[in-house]
Amino acid sequence: TPNHVYHIKLIAQNGLVEFWRDGEKIFSHRDPQPLNSGYFGFRTVRSHLVIRKFRISSTGHAPLVH
């Protein structure tokens, strides 16, 4: 939807991967062999995407990898 601010939450914790949009769970997957390190990124080519108030947090259950 043009000019709509979406609230996105990405979860990657102990093999659980989830994508939430505006409080609704869109995707959930339990990985039996999760990666414990690595990188992620945002693909923004020709998307007119603006990212605001971005933060990364840890629940304390798994180490936060930098």
All heavy atoms as TSV, in Angstrom:
chain	resi	resn	atom	element	x	y	z
A	1	THR	N	N	0.843	-1.177	0.000
A	1	THR	CA	C	0.000	0.000	0.000
A	1	THR	C	C	0.890	1.244	0.000
A	1	THR	O	O	1.723	1.389	0.891
A	1	THR	CB	C	-0.907	0.014	1.247
A	1	THR	OG1	O	-1.649	-1.196	1.295
A	1	THR	CG2	C	-1.837	1.196	1.220
A	2	PRO	N	N	0.754	2.116	-0.967
A	2	PRO	CA	C	1.581	3.327	-0.999
A	2	PRO	C	C	1.368	4.200	0.239
A	2	PRO	O	O	0.255	4.291	0.769
A	2	PRO	CB	C	1.092	4.050	-2.249
A	2	PRO	CG	C	0.430	3.016	-3.081
A	2	PRO	CD	C	-0.131	2.014	-2.115
A	3	ASN	N	N	2.425	4.822	0.707
A	3	ASN	CA	C	2.408	5.767	1.822
A	3	ASN	C	C	1.888	5.176	3.127
A	3	ASN	O	O	1.393	5.892	3.981
A	3	ASN	CB	C	1.604	7.017	1.450
A	3	ASN	CG	C	2.189	7.711	0.246
A	3	ASN	OD1	O	3.400	7.893	0.174
A	3	ASN	ND2	N	1.360	8.049	-0.707
A	4	HIS	N	N	1.978	3.873	3.277
A	4	HIS	CA	C	1.603	3.208	4.529
A	4	HIS	C	C	2.866	2.830	5.283
A	4	HIS	O	O	3.805	2.307	4.691
A	4	HIS	CB	C	0.783	1.952	4.246
A	4	HIS	CG	C	0.439	1.178	5.489
A	4	HIS	ND1	N	-0.585	1.554	6.334
A	4	HIS	CD2	C	0.997	0.077	6.033
A	4	HIS	CE1	C	-0.650	0.696	7.339
A	4	HIS	NE2	N	0.294	-0.212	7.186
A	5	VAL	N	N	2.891	3.088	6.579
A	5	VAL	CA	C	4.029	2.708	7.407
A	5	VAL	C	C	3.751	1.315	7.960
A	5	VAL	O	O	2.759	1.104	8.675
A	5	VAL	CB	C	4.239	3.708	8.572
A	5	VAL	CG1	C	5.347	3.227	9.487
A	5	VAL	CG2	C	4.568	5.088	8.020
A	6	TYR	N	N	4.587	0.357	7.591
A	6	TYR	CA	C	4.461	-1.008	8.092
A	6	TYR	C	C	5.378	-1.190	9.290
A	6	TYR	O	O	6.501	-0.688	9.303
A	6	TYR	CB	C	4.869	-2.020	7.018
A	6	TYR	CG	C	3.912	-2.096	5.862
A	6	TYR	CD1	C	4.176	-1.428	4.676
A	6	TYR	CD2	C	2.753	-2.846	5.949
A	6	TYR	CE1	C	3.314	-1.497	3.604
A	6	TYR	CE2	C	1.873	-2.923	4.884
A	6	TYR	CZ	C	2.160	-2.256	3.711
A	6	TYR	OH	O	1.302	-2.324	2.658
A	7	HIS	N	N	4.916	-1.918	10.283
A	7	HIS	CA	C	5.750	-2.299	11.416
A	7	HIS	C	C	6.137	-3.758	11.218
A	7	HIS	O	O	5.276	-4.645	11.248
A	7	HIS	CB	C	4.998	-2.099	12.734
A	7	HIS	CG	C	4.678	-0.664	12.973
A	7	HIS	ND1	N	3.397	-0.203	13.157
A	7	HIS	CD2	C	5.462	0.435	13.024
A	7	HIS	CE1	C	3.416	1.100	13.319
A	7	HIS	NE2	N	4.667	1.514	13.238
A	8	ILE	N	N	7.416	-3.978	10.994
A	8	ILE	CA	C	7.943	-5.297	10.666
A	8	ILE	C	C	8.759	-5.824	11.839
A	8	ILE	O	O	9.558	-5.093	12.426
A	8	ILE	CB	C	8.844	-5.231	9.412
A	8	ILE	CG1	C	8.091	-4.629	8.224
A	8	ILE	CG2	C	9.440	-6.587	9.084
A	8	ILE	CD1	C	6.935	-5.446	7.724
A	9	LYS	N	N	8.547	-7.095	12.170
A	9	LYS	CA	C	9.376	-7.748	13.190
A	9	LYS	C	C	9.886	-9.053	12.590
A	9	LYS	O	O	9.100	-9.870	12.097
A	9	LYS	CB	C	8.566	-8.040	14.448
A	9	LYS	CG	C	9.419	-8.693	15.512
A	9	LYS	CD	C	8.816	-8.975	16.881
A	9	LYS	CE	C	7.398	-8.853	17.126
A	9	LYS	NZ	N	6.998	-9.262	18.493
A	10	LEU	N	N	11.209	-9.227	12.616
A	10	LEU	CA	C	11.851	-10.451	12.171
A	10	LEU	C	C	12.410	-11.156	13.397
A	10	LEU	O	O	13.107	-10.538	14.198
A	10	LEU	CB	C	12.986	-10.150	11.195
A	10	LEU	CG	C	12.608	-9.325	9.960
A	10	LEU	CD1	C	13.856	-8.936	9.193
A	10	LEU	CD2	C	11.649	-10.099	9.082
A	11	ILE	N	N	12.130	-12.426	13.535
A	11	ILE	CA	C	12.613	-13.195	14.675
A	11	ILE	C	C	13.463	-14.353	14.154
A	11	ILE	O	O	13.036	-15.074	13.257
A	11	ILE	CB	C	11.443	-13.740	15.517
A	11	ILE	CG1	C	10.640	-12.592	16.099
A	11	ILE	CG2	C	11.954	-14.684	16.604
A	11	ILE	CD1	C	9.389	-13.016	16.816
A	12	ALA	N	N	14.633	-14.508	14.714
A	12	ALA	CA	C	15.501	-15.658	14.444
A	12	ALA	C	C	16.078	-16.066	15.786
A	12	ALA	O	O	16.981	-15.418	16.302
A	12	ALA	CB	C	16.604	-15.286	13.458
A	13	GLN	N	N	15.517	-17.129	16.369
A	13	GLN	CA	C	15.907	-17.513	17.725
A	13	GLN	C	C	15.779	-19.021	17.893
A	13	GLN	O	O	14.697	-19.590	17.715
A	13	GLN	CB	C	15.012	-16.796	18.737
A	13	GLN	CG	C	15.328	-17.105	20.168
A	13	GLN	CD	C	14.389	-16.375	21.104
A	13	GLN	OE1	O	13.284	-15.995	20.750
A	13	GLN	NE2	N	14.850	-16.180	22.314
A	14	ASN	N	N	16.889	-19.649	18.241
A	14	ASN	CA	C	16.910	-21.086	18.548
A	14	ASN	C	C	16.214	-21.921	17.478
A	14	ASN	O	O	15.445	-22.825	17.779
A	14	ASN	CB	C	16.274	-21.347	19.917
A	14	ASN	CG	C	17.001	-20.637	21.030
A	14	ASN	OD1	O	18.219	-20.533	21.016
A	14	ASN	ND2	N	16.263	-20.110	21.977
A	15	GLY	N	N	16.463	-21.617	16.217
A	15	GLY	CA	C	15.899	-22.379	15.109
A	15	GLY	C	C	14.534	-21.913	14.631
A	15	GLY	O	O	14.023	-22.415	13.640
A	16	LEU	N	N	13.934	-20.961	15.317
A	16	LEU	CA	C	12.640	-20.416	14.904
A	16	LEU	C	C	12.865	-19.147	14.090
A	16	LEU	O	O	13.586	-18.253	14.511
A	16	LEU	CB	C	11.772	-20.087	16.116
A	16	LEU	CG	C	10.432	-19.417	15.820
A	16	LEU	CD1	C	9.509	-20.365	15.057
A	16	LEU	CD2	C	9.773	-18.944	17.105
A	17	VAL	N	N	12.244	-19.086	12.920
A	17	VAL	CA	C	12.324	-17.906	12.064
A	17	VAL	C	C	10.898	-17.446	11.802
A	17	VAL	O	O	10.052	-18.236	11.373
A	17	VAL	CB	C	13.026	-18.229	10.727
A	17	VAL	CG1	C	13.047	-17.018	9.819
A	17	VAL	CG2	C	14.424	-18.748	10.965
A	18	GLU	N	N	10.612	-16.164	12.091
A	18	GLU	CA	C	9.276	-15.626	11.869
A	18	GLU	C	C	9.353	-14.238	11.240
A	18	GLU	O	O	10.300	-13.494	11.482
A	18	GLU	CB	C	8.494	-15.516	13.181
A	18	GLU	CG	C	8.143	-16.844	13.786
A	18	GLU	CD	C	7.321	-16.715	15.052
A	18	GLU	OE1	O	7.292	-15.630	15.667
A	18	GLU	OE2	O	6.712	-17.724	15.419
A	19	PHE	N	N	8.329	-13.925	10.460
A	19	PHE	CA	C	8.159	-12.606	9.853
A	19	PHE	C	C	6.783	-12.096	10.265
A	19	PHE	O	O	5.772	-12.757	10.021
A	19	PHE	CB	C	8.252	-12.704	8.322
A	19	PHE	CG	C	7.927	-11.429	7.610
A	19	PHE	CD1	C	8.872	-10.425	7.496
A	19	PHE	CD2	C	6.684	-11.216	7.034
A	19	PHE	CE1	C	8.584	-9.244	6.834
A	19	PHE	CE2	C	6.375	-10.046	6.364
A	19	PHE	CZ	C	7.339	-9.050	6.272
A	20	TRP	N	N	6.748	-10.942	10.925
A	20	TRP	CA	C	5.505	-10.315	11.384
A	20	TRP	C	C	5.339	-8.968	10.694
A	20	TRP	O	O	6.316	-8.222	10.550
A	20	TRP	CB	C	5.558	-10.079	12.884
A	20	TRP	CG	C	5.537	-11.324	13.704
A	20	TRP	CD1	C	6.555	-12.227	13.875
A	20	TRP	CD2	C	4.454	-11.809	14.486
A	20	TRP	NE1	N	6.161	-13.236	14.703
A	20	TRP	CE2	C	4.870	-12.998	15.106
A	20	TRP	CE3	C	3.163	-11.350	14.729
A	20	TRP	CZ2	C	4.040	-13.737	15.940
A	20	TRP	CZ3	C	2.347	-12.082	15.562
A	20	TRP	CH2	C	2.783	-13.264	16.151
A	21	ARG	N	N	4.115	-8.644	10.281
A	21	ARG	CA	C	3.810	-7.351	9.673
A	21	ARG	C	C	2.575	-6.780	10.362
A	21	ARG	O	O	1.515	-7.400	10.367
A	21	ARG	CB	C	3.547	-7.501	8.172
A	21	ARG	CG	C	3.235	-6.171	7.486
A	21	ARG	CD	C	2.851	-6.358	6.044
A	21	ARG	NE	N	1.618	-7.149	5.991
A	21	ARG	CZ	C	1.303	-7.971	4.999
A	21	ARG	NH1	N	2.116	-8.150	3.986
A	21	ARG	NH2	N	0.170	-8.645	5.030
A	22	ASP	N	N	2.731	-5.601	10.939
A	22	ASP	CA	C	1.635	-4.915	11.631
A	22	ASP	C	C	0.930	-5.832	12.638
A	22	ASP	O	O	-0.300	-5.866	12.728
A	22	ASP	CB	C	0.624	-4.348	10.631
A	22	ASP	CG	C	1.196	-3.187	9.835
A	22	ASP	OD1	O	2.163	-2.557	10.305
A	22	ASP	OD2	O	0.670	-2.892	8.740
A	23	GLY	N	N	1.718	-6.603	13.390
A	23	GLY	CA	C	1.173	-7.459	14.437
A	23	GLY	C	C	0.602	-8.779	13.971
A	23	GLY	O	O	0.112	-9.561	14.776
A	24	GLU	N	N	0.648	-9.074	12.675
A	24	GLU	CA	C	0.132	-10.325	12.136
A	24	GLU	C	C	1.295	-11.207	11.686
A	24	GLU	O	O	2.156	-10.769	10.922
A	24	GLU	CB	C	-0.784	-10.045	10.939
A	24	GLU	CG	C	-1.310	-11.282	10.271
A	24	GLU	CD	C	-2.118	-10.983	9.022
A	24	GLU	OE1	O	-2.264	-9.799	8.656
A	24	GLU	OE2	O	-2.601	-11.943	8.414
A	25	LYS	N	N	1.322	-12.456	12.146
A	25	LYS	CA	C	2.377	-13.378	11.728
A	25	LYS	C	C	2.120	-13.797	10.283
A	25	LYS	O	O	1.081	-14.342	9.951
A	25	LYS	CB	C	2.411	-14.615	12.616
A	25	LYS	CG	C	3.596	-15.493	12.311
A	25	LYS	CD	C	3.664	-16.825	13.044
A	25	LYS	CE	C	3.032	-16.875	14.383
A	25	LYS	NZ	N	3.158	-18.200	15.005
A	26	ILE	N	N	3.085	-13.501	9.408
A	26	ILE	CA	C	2.963	-13.809	7.986
A	26	ILE	C	C	3.639	-15.137	7.672
A	26	ILE	O	O	3.173	-15.900	6.834
A	26	ILE	CB	C	3.599	-12.684	7.131
A	26	ILE	CG1	C	2.965	-11.328	7.460
A	26	ILE	CG2	C	3.521	-12.981	5.646
A	26	ILE	CD1	C	1.484	-11.243	7.186
A	27	PHE	N	N	4.750	-15.425	8.350
A	27	PHE	CA	C	5.551	-16.596	8.032
A	27	PHE	C	C	6.194	-17.118	9.302
A	27	PHE	O	O	6.647	-16.347	10.139
A	27	PHE	CB	C	6.647	-16.199	7.022
A	27	PHE	CG	C	7.625	-17.282	6.708
A	27	PHE	CD1	C	7.325	-18.247	5.762
A	27	PHE	CD2	C	8.844	-17.338	7.364
A	27	PHE	CE1	C	8.239	-19.246	5.472
A	27	PHE	CE2	C	9.756	-18.336	7.074
A	27	PHE	CZ	C	9.453	-19.297	6.123
A	28	SER	N	N	6.244	-18.455	9.443
A	28	SER	CA	C	6.928	-19.080	10.563
A	28	SER	C	C	7.562	-20.380	10.090
A	28	SER	O	O	6.928	-21.137	9.337
A	28	SER	CB	C	5.941	-19.356	11.699
A	28	SER	OG	O	6.614	-19.928	12.803
A	29	HIS	N	N	8.796	-20.625	10.505
A	29	HIS	CA	C	9.501	-21.844	10.101
A	29	HIS	C	C	10.434	-22.265	11.231
A	29	HIS	O	O	11.139	-21.446	11.802
A	29	HIS	CB	C	10.310	-21.604	8.827
A	29	HIS	CG	C	11.181	-22.750	8.440
A	29	HIS	ND1	N	10.678	-23.943	7.959
A	29	HIS	CD2	C	12.517	-22.905	8.478
A	29	HIS	CE1	C	11.678	-24.769	7.709
A	29	HIS	NE2	N	12.808	-24.154	8.019
A	30	ARG	N	N	10.434	-23.552	11.556
A	30	ARG	CA	C	11.362	-24.096	12.542
A	30	ARG	C	C	12.443	-24.847	11.769
A	30	ARG	O	O	12.158	-25.808	11.065
A	30	ARG	CB	C	10.643	-25.026	13.505
A	30	ARG	CG	C	11.589	-25.722	14.393
A	30	ARG	CD	C	11.542	-25.559	15.869
A	30	ARG	NE	N	10.654	-24.680	16.529
A	30	ARG	CZ	C	11.089	-23.761	17.401
A	30	ARG	NH1	N	12.374	-23.576	17.604
A	30	ARG	NH2	N	10.225	-23.024	18.047
A	31	ASP	N	N	13.690	-24.380	11.881
A	31	ASP	CA	C	14.828	-24.969	11.183
A	31	ASP	C	C	15.520	-25.953	12.114
A	31	ASP	O	O	16.028	-25.559	13.163
A	31	ASP	CB	C	15.793	-23.857	10.761
A	31	ASP	CG	C	16.910	-24.349	9.862
A	31	ASP	OD1	O	17.131	-25.563	9.789
A	31	ASP	OD2	O	17.559	-23.502	9.235
A	32	PRO	N	N	15.583	-27.238	11.769
A	32	PRO	CA	C	16.220	-28.221	12.644
A	32	PRO	C	C	17.744	-28.070	12.721
A	32	PRO	O	O	18.365	-28.559	13.659
A	32	PRO	CB	C	15.828	-29.567	12.031
A	32	PRO	CG	C	15.525	-29.264	10.607
A	32	PRO	CD	C	15.008	-27.846	10.575
A	33	GLN	N	N	18.330	-27.379	11.741
A	33	GLN	CA	C	19.777	-27.144	11.741
A	33	GLN	C	C	20.054	-25.660	11.463
A	33	GLN	O	O	20.580	-25.309	10.414
A	33	GLN	CB	C	20.470	-28.022	10.699
A	33	GLN	CG	C	20.337	-29.502	10.994
A	33	GLN	CD	C	20.983	-30.343	9.927
A	33	GLN	OE1	O	20.788	-30.118	8.738
A	33	GLN	NE2	N	21.761	-31.311	10.363
A	34	PRO	N	N	19.734	-24.791	12.416
A	34	PRO	CA	C	19.896	-23.348	12.160
A	34	PRO	C	C	21.360	-22.923	12.108
A	34	PRO	O	O	22.218	-23.538	12.747
A	34	PRO	CB	C	19.196	-22.706	13.357
A	34	PRO	CG	C	19.323	-23.718	14.438
A	34	PRO	CD	C	19.243	-25.056	13.756
A	35	LEU	N	N	21.621	-21.884	11.338
A	35	LEU	CA	C	22.953	-21.274	11.314
A	35	LEU	C	C	23.123	-20.456	12.583
A	35	LEU	O	O	22.192	-19.817	13.056
A	35	LEU	CB	C	23.097	-20.377	10.090
A	35	LEU	CG	C	22.969	-21.074	8.739
A	35	LEU	CD1	C	22.968	-20.041	7.616
A	35	LEU	CD2	C	24.074	-22.088	8.550
A	36	ASN	N	N	24.316	-20.463	13.134
A	36	ASN	CA	C	24.596	-19.726	14.364
A	36	ASN	C	C	25.350	-18.432	14.141
A	36	ASN	O	O	25.653	-17.713	15.082
A	36	ASN	CB	C	25.363	-20.612	15.345
A	36	ASN	CG	C	24.509	-21.772	15.820
A	36	ASN	OD1	O	23.333	-21.612	16.080
A	36	ASN	ND2	N	25.107	-22.946	15.902
A	37	SER	N	N	25.668	-18.125	12.891
A	37	SER	CA	C	26.358	-16.874	12.589
A	37	SER	C	C	26.080	-16.533	11.136
A	37	SER	O	O	25.539	-17.338	10.386
A	37	SER	CB	C	27.863	-17.008	12.830
A	37	SER	OG	O	28.413	-17.966	11.945
A	38	GLY	N	N	26.444	-15.318	10.762
A	38	GLY	CA	C	26.261	-14.909	9.381
A	38	GLY	C	C	25.815	-13.467	9.270
A	38	GLY	O	O	25.927	-12.697	10.217
A	39	TYR	N	N	25.309	-13.115	8.105
A	39	TYR	CA	C	24.908	-11.754	7.794
A	39	TYR	C	C	23.487	-11.754	7.264
A	39	TYR	O	O	22.954	-12.771	6.846
A	39	TYR	CB	C	25.820	-11.158	6.719
A	39	TYR	CG	C	27.261	-11.106	7.127
A	39	TYR	CD1	C	28.128	-12.143	6.794
A	39	TYR	CD2	C	27.755	-10.031	7.853
A	39	TYR	CE1	C	29.462	-12.103	7.182
A	39	TYR	CE2	C	29.082	-9.982	8.238
A	39	TYR	CZ	C	29.928	-11.022	7.898
A	39	TYR	OH	O	31.224	-10.980	8.271
A	40	PHE	N	N	22.868	-10.596	7.272
A	40	PHE	CA	C	21.590	-10.418	6.604
A	40	PHE	C	C	21.604	-9.035	5.976
A	40	PHE	O	O	22.450	-8.205	6.283
A	40	PHE	CB	C	20.402	-10.584	7.570
A	40	PHE	CG	C	20.159	-9.398	8.437
A	40	PHE	CD1	C	19.211	-8.451	8.078
A	40	PHE	CD2	C	20.875	-9.215	9.605
A	40	PHE	CE1	C	18.994	-7.347	8.876
A	40	PHE	CE2	C	20.655	-8.124	10.411
A	40	PHE	CZ	C	19.713	-7.182	10.052
A	41	GLY	N	N	20.682	-8.808	5.078
A	41	GLY	CA	C	20.631	-7.505	4.427
A	41	GLY	C	C	19.233	-7.193	3.945
A	41	GLY	O	O	18.344	-8.033	3.991
A	42	PHE	N	N	19.058	-5.976	3.496
A	42	PHE	CA	C	17.803	-5.530	2.923
A	42	PHE	C	C	18.019	-5.276	1.444
A	42	PHE	O	O	18.930	-4.542	1.078
A	42	PHE	CB	C	17.319	-4.231	3.589
A	42	PHE	CG	C	16.999	-4.381	5.043
A	42	PHE	CD1	C	17.879	-3.935	6.011
A	42	PHE	CD2	C	15.814	-4.977	5.438
A	42	PHE	CE1	C	17.585	-4.062	7.357
A	42	PHE	CE2	C	15.509	-5.115	6.782
A	42	PHE	CZ	C	16.402	-4.661	7.738
A	43	ARG	N	N	17.191	-5.840	0.610
A	43	ARG	CA	C	17.265	-5.578	-0.825
A	43	ARG	C	C	16.362	-4.384	-1.109
A	43	ARG	O	O	15.146	-4.456	-0.918
A	43	ARG	CB	C	16.800	-6.781	-1.631
A	43	ARG	CG	C	16.983	-6.578	-3.110
A	43	ARG	CD	C	16.632	-7.858	-3.860
A	43	ARG	NE	N	16.921	-7.698	-5.276
A	43	ARG	CZ	C	16.053	-7.190	-6.150
A	43	ARG	NH1	N	14.855	-6.827	-5.760
A	43	ARG	NH2	N	16.390	-7.064	-7.417
A	44	THR	N	N	16.952	-3.295	-1.545
A	44	THR	CA	C	16.196	-2.052	-1.720
A	44	THR	C	C	16.287	-1.501	-3.139
A	44	THR	O	O	15.897	-0.370	-3.376
A	44	THR	CB	C	16.703	-0.981	-0.736
A	44	THR	OG1	O	18.087	-0.724	-1.006
A	44	THR	CG2	C	16.518	-1.428	0.699
A	45	VAL	N	N	16.759	-2.300	-4.083
A	45	VAL	CA	C	16.920	-1.820	-5.459
A	45	VAL	C	C	15.566	-1.462	-6.053
A	45	VAL	O	O	14.662	-2.292	-6.114
A	45	VAL	CB	C	17.621	-2.891	-6.318
A	45	VAL	CG1	C	17.733	-2.428	-7.761
A	45	VAL	CG2	C	18.998	-3.204	-5.754
A	46	ARG	N	N	15.402	-0.214	-6.445
A	46	ARG	CA	C	14.196	0.305	-7.088
A	46	ARG	C	C	12.920	0.046	-6.276
A	46	ARG	O	O	11.842	-0.132	-6.824
A	46	ARG	CB	C	14.034	-0.278	-8.489
A	46	ARG	CG	C	15.152	0.097	-9.413
A	46	ARG	CD	C	14.932	-0.435	-10.782
A	46	ARG	NE	N	16.101	-0.157	-11.596
A	46	ARG	CZ	C	16.454	-0.868	-12.631
A	46	ARG	NH1	N	15.725	-1.893	-13.016
A	46	ARG	NH2	N	17.530	-0.556	-13.300
A	47	SER	N	N	13.019	0.027	-4.962
A	47	SER	CA	C	11.850	-0.287	-4.144
A	47	SER	C	C	11.229	0.935	-3.472
A	47	SER	O	O	10.140	0.831	-2.925
A	47	SER	CB	C	12.232	-1.287	-3.055
A	47	SER	OG	O	13.100	-0.673	-2.124
A	48	HIS	N	N	11.921	2.069	-3.472
A	48	HIS	CA	C	11.448	3.278	-2.789
A	48	HIS	C	C	11.225	3.023	-1.300
A	48	HIS	O	O	10.365	3.641	-0.679
A	48	HIS	CB	C	10.163	3.830	-3.437
A	48	HIS	CG	C	10.295	4.080	-4.898
A	48	HIS	ND1	N	10.980	5.164	-5.394
A	48	HIS	CD2	C	9.860	3.380	-5.964
A	48	HIS	CE1	C	10.944	5.129	-6.716
A	48	HIS	NE2	N	10.275	4.054	-7.079
A	49	LEU	N	N	11.987	2.097	-0.759
A	49	LEU	CA	C	11.866	1.701	0.635
A	49	LEU	C	C	12.603	2.672	1.541
A	49	LEU	O	O	13.717	3.100	1.241
A	49	LEU	CB	C	12.460	0.304	0.811
A	49	LEU	CG	C	12.529	-0.270	2.206
A	49	LEU	CD1	C	11.124	-0.610	2.685
A	49	LEU	CD2	C	13.377	-1.520	2.212
A	50	VAL	N	N	11.989	3.034	2.652
A	50	VAL	CA	C	12.620	3.853	3.678
A	50	VAL	C	C	12.582	3.049	4.970
A	50	VAL	O	O	11.516	2.580	5.375
A	50	VAL	CB	C	11.878	5.196	3.876
A	50	VAL	CG1	C	12.479	5.978	5.023
A	50	VAL	CG2	C	11.897	6.012	2.600
A	51	ILE	N	N	13.728	2.872	5.593
A	51	ILE	CA	C	13.799	2.122	6.850
A	51	ILE	C	C	14.043	3.115	7.974
A	51	ILE	O	O	14.994	3.885	7.936
A	51	ILE	CB	C	14.932	1.081	6.802
A	51	ILE	CG1	C	14.648	0.080	5.680
A	51	ILE	CG2	C	15.070	0.391	8.147
A	51	ILE	CD1	C	15.774	-0.882	5.426
A	52	ARG	N	N	13.156	3.097	8.980
A	52	ARG	CA	C	13.274	4.000	10.121
A	52	ARG	C	C	13.239	3.201	11.408
A	52	ARG	O	O	12.618	2.148	11.474
A	52	ARG	CB	C	12.119	4.990	10.148
A	52	ARG	CG	C	12.173	6.002	9.061
A	52	ARG	CD	C	11.046	7.002	9.230
A	52	ARG	NE	N	10.391	7.074	7.931
A	52	ARG	CZ	C	9.146	7.380	7.732
A	52	ARG	NH1	N	8.356	7.641	8.724
A	52	ARG	NH2	N	8.639	7.432	6.533
A	53	LYS	N	N	13.874	3.738	12.435
A	53	LYS	CA	C	13.840	3.165	13.779
A	53	LYS	C	C	14.233	1.686	13.783
A	53	LYS	O	O	13.606	0.858	14.433
A	53	LYS	CB	C	12.464	3.345	14.406
A	53	LYS	CG	C	12.083	4.808	14.567
A	53	LYS	CD	C	10.751	4.962	15.225
A	53	LYS	CE	C	10.377	6.428	15.326
A	53	LYS	NZ	N	9.077	6.624	15.938
A	54	PHE	N	N	15.287	1.345	13.042
A	54	PHE	CA	C	15.778	-0.022	12.963
A	54	PHE	C	C	16.579	-0.356	14.212
A	54	PHE	O	O	17.388	0.434	14.668
A	54	PHE	CB	C	16.655	-0.175	11.718
A	54	PHE	CG	C	17.285	-1.523	11.598
A	54	PHE	CD1	C	16.553	-2.604	11.158
A	54	PHE	CD2	C	18.607	-1.709	11.934
A	54	PHE	CE1	C	17.126	-3.842	11.043
A	54	PHE	CE2	C	19.196	-2.948	11.827
A	54	PHE	CZ	C	18.444	-4.020	11.380
A	55	ARG	N	N	16.325	-1.513	14.801
A	55	ARG	CA	C	17.114	-1.942	15.955
A	55	ARG	C	C	17.207	-3.455	15.973
A	55	ARG	O	O	16.347	-4.157	15.453
A	55	ARG	CB	C	16.528	-1.429	17.249
A	55	ARG	CG	C	15.212	-2.009	17.617
A	55	ARG	CD	C	14.645	-1.365	18.875
A	55	ARG	NE	N	13.268	-1.805	19.011
A	55	ARG	CZ	C	12.782	-2.385	20.083
A	55	ARG	NH1	N	13.542	-2.554	21.131
A	55	ARG	NH2	N	11.541	-2.775	20.130
A	56	ILE	N	N	18.264	-3.926	16.585
A	56	ILE	CA	C	18.495	-5.355	16.793
A	56	ILE	C	C	18.556	-5.574	18.289
A	56	ILE	O	O	19.216	-4.834	19.009
A	56	ILE	CB	C	19.819	-5.810	16.145
A	56	ILE	CG1	C	19.754	-5.602	14.634
A	56	ILE	CG2	C	20.106	-7.259	16.486
A	56	ILE	CD1	C	21.045	-5.898	13.923
A	57	SER	N	N	17.851	-6.589	18.764
A	57	SER	CA	C	17.879	-6.867	20.198
A	57	SER	C	C	18.006	-8.362	20.424
A	57	SER	O	O	17.705	-9.183	19.562
A	57	SER	CB	C	16.624	-6.322	20.879
A	57	SER	OG	O	15.476	-6.939	20.326
A	58	SER	N	N	18.459	-8.691	21.599
A	58	SER	CA	C	18.620	-10.080	22.015
A	58	SER	C	C	17.729	-10.356	23.205
A	58	SER	O	O	17.615	-9.520	24.104
A	58	SER	CB	C	20.084	-10.348	22.365
A	58	SER	OG	O	20.216	-11.641	22.907
A	59	THR	N	N	17.126	-11.516	23.236
A	59	THR	CA	C	16.288	-11.900	24.364
A	59	THR	C	C	17.120	-12.488	25.491
A	59	THR	O	O	16.601	-12.739	26.568
A	59	THR	CB	C	15.248	-12.942	23.925
A	59	THR	OG1	O	15.930	-14.099	23.461
A	59	THR	CG2	C	14.341	-12.385	22.858
A	60	GLY	N	N	18.380	-12.747	25.228
A	60	GLY	CA	C	19.239	-13.350	26.235
A	60	GLY	C	C	19.277	-14.866	26.164
A	60	GLY	O	O	20.077	-15.510	26.814
A	61	HIS	N	N	18.399	-15.467	25.327
A	61	HIS	CA	C	18.368	-16.916	25.201
A	61	HIS	C	C	19.450	-17.438	24.261
A	61	HIS	O	O	19.902	-18.554	24.411
A	61	HIS	CB	C	17.001	-17.387	24.692
A	61	HIS	CG	C	15.893	-17.036	25.632
A	61	HIS	ND1	N	15.770	-17.613	26.879
A	61	HIS	CD2	C	14.864	-16.184	25.514
A	61	HIS	CE1	C	14.710	-17.118	27.480
A	61	HIS	NE2	N	14.140	-16.243	26.664
A	62	ALA	N	N	19.818	-16.652	23.304
A	62	ALA	CA	C	20.848	-17.050	22.358
A	62	ALA	C	C	21.810	-15.891	22.195
A	62	ALA	O	O	21.428	-14.728	22.330
A	62	ALA	CB	C	20.214	-17.400	21.001
A	63	PRO	N	N	23.092	-16.178	21.926
A	63	PRO	CA	C	24.045	-15.074	21.767
A	63	PRO	C	C	23.733	-14.219	20.564
A	63	PRO	O	O	23.308	-14.740	19.525
A	63	PRO	CB	C	25.394	-15.794	21.600
A	63	PRO	CG	C	25.037	-17.178	21.156
A	63	PRO	CD	C	23.681	-17.482	21.722
A	64	LEU	N	N	23.892	-12.920	20.702
A	64	LEU	CA	C	23.729	-11.987	19.594
A	64	LEU	C	C	25.045	-11.945	18.847
A	64	LEU	O	O	26.081	-11.604	19.398
A	64	LEU	CB	C	23.374	-10.585	20.115
A	64	LEU	CG	C	23.113	-9.516	19.083
A	64	LEU	CD1	C	21.923	-9.911	18.205
A	64	LEU	CD2	C	22.844	-8.190	19.743
A	65	VAL	N	N	25.042	-12.342	17.591
A	65	VAL	CA	C	26.257	-12.437	16.791
A	65	VAL	C	C	26.461	-11.132	16.034
A	65	VAL	O	O	25.529	-10.623	15.427
A	65	VAL	CB	C	26.141	-13.614	15.796
A	65	VAL	CG1	C	27.394	-13.708	14.952
A	65	VAL	CG2	C	25.902	-14.908	16.539
A	66	HIS	N	N	27.659	-10.573	16.116
A	66	HIS	CA	C	27.965	-9.324	15.413
A	66	HIS	C	C	28.751	-9.622	14.163
A	66	HIS	O	O	29.593	-10.413	14.113
A	66	HIS	CB	C	28.771	-8.395	16.295
A	66	HIS	CG	C	28.004	-7.949	17.506
A	66	HIS	ND1	N	27.113	-6.919	17.456
A	66	HIS	CD2	C	27.969	-8.436	18.761
A	66	HIS	CE1	C	26.590	-6.768	18.663
A	66	HIS	NE2	N	27.084	-7.666	19.467
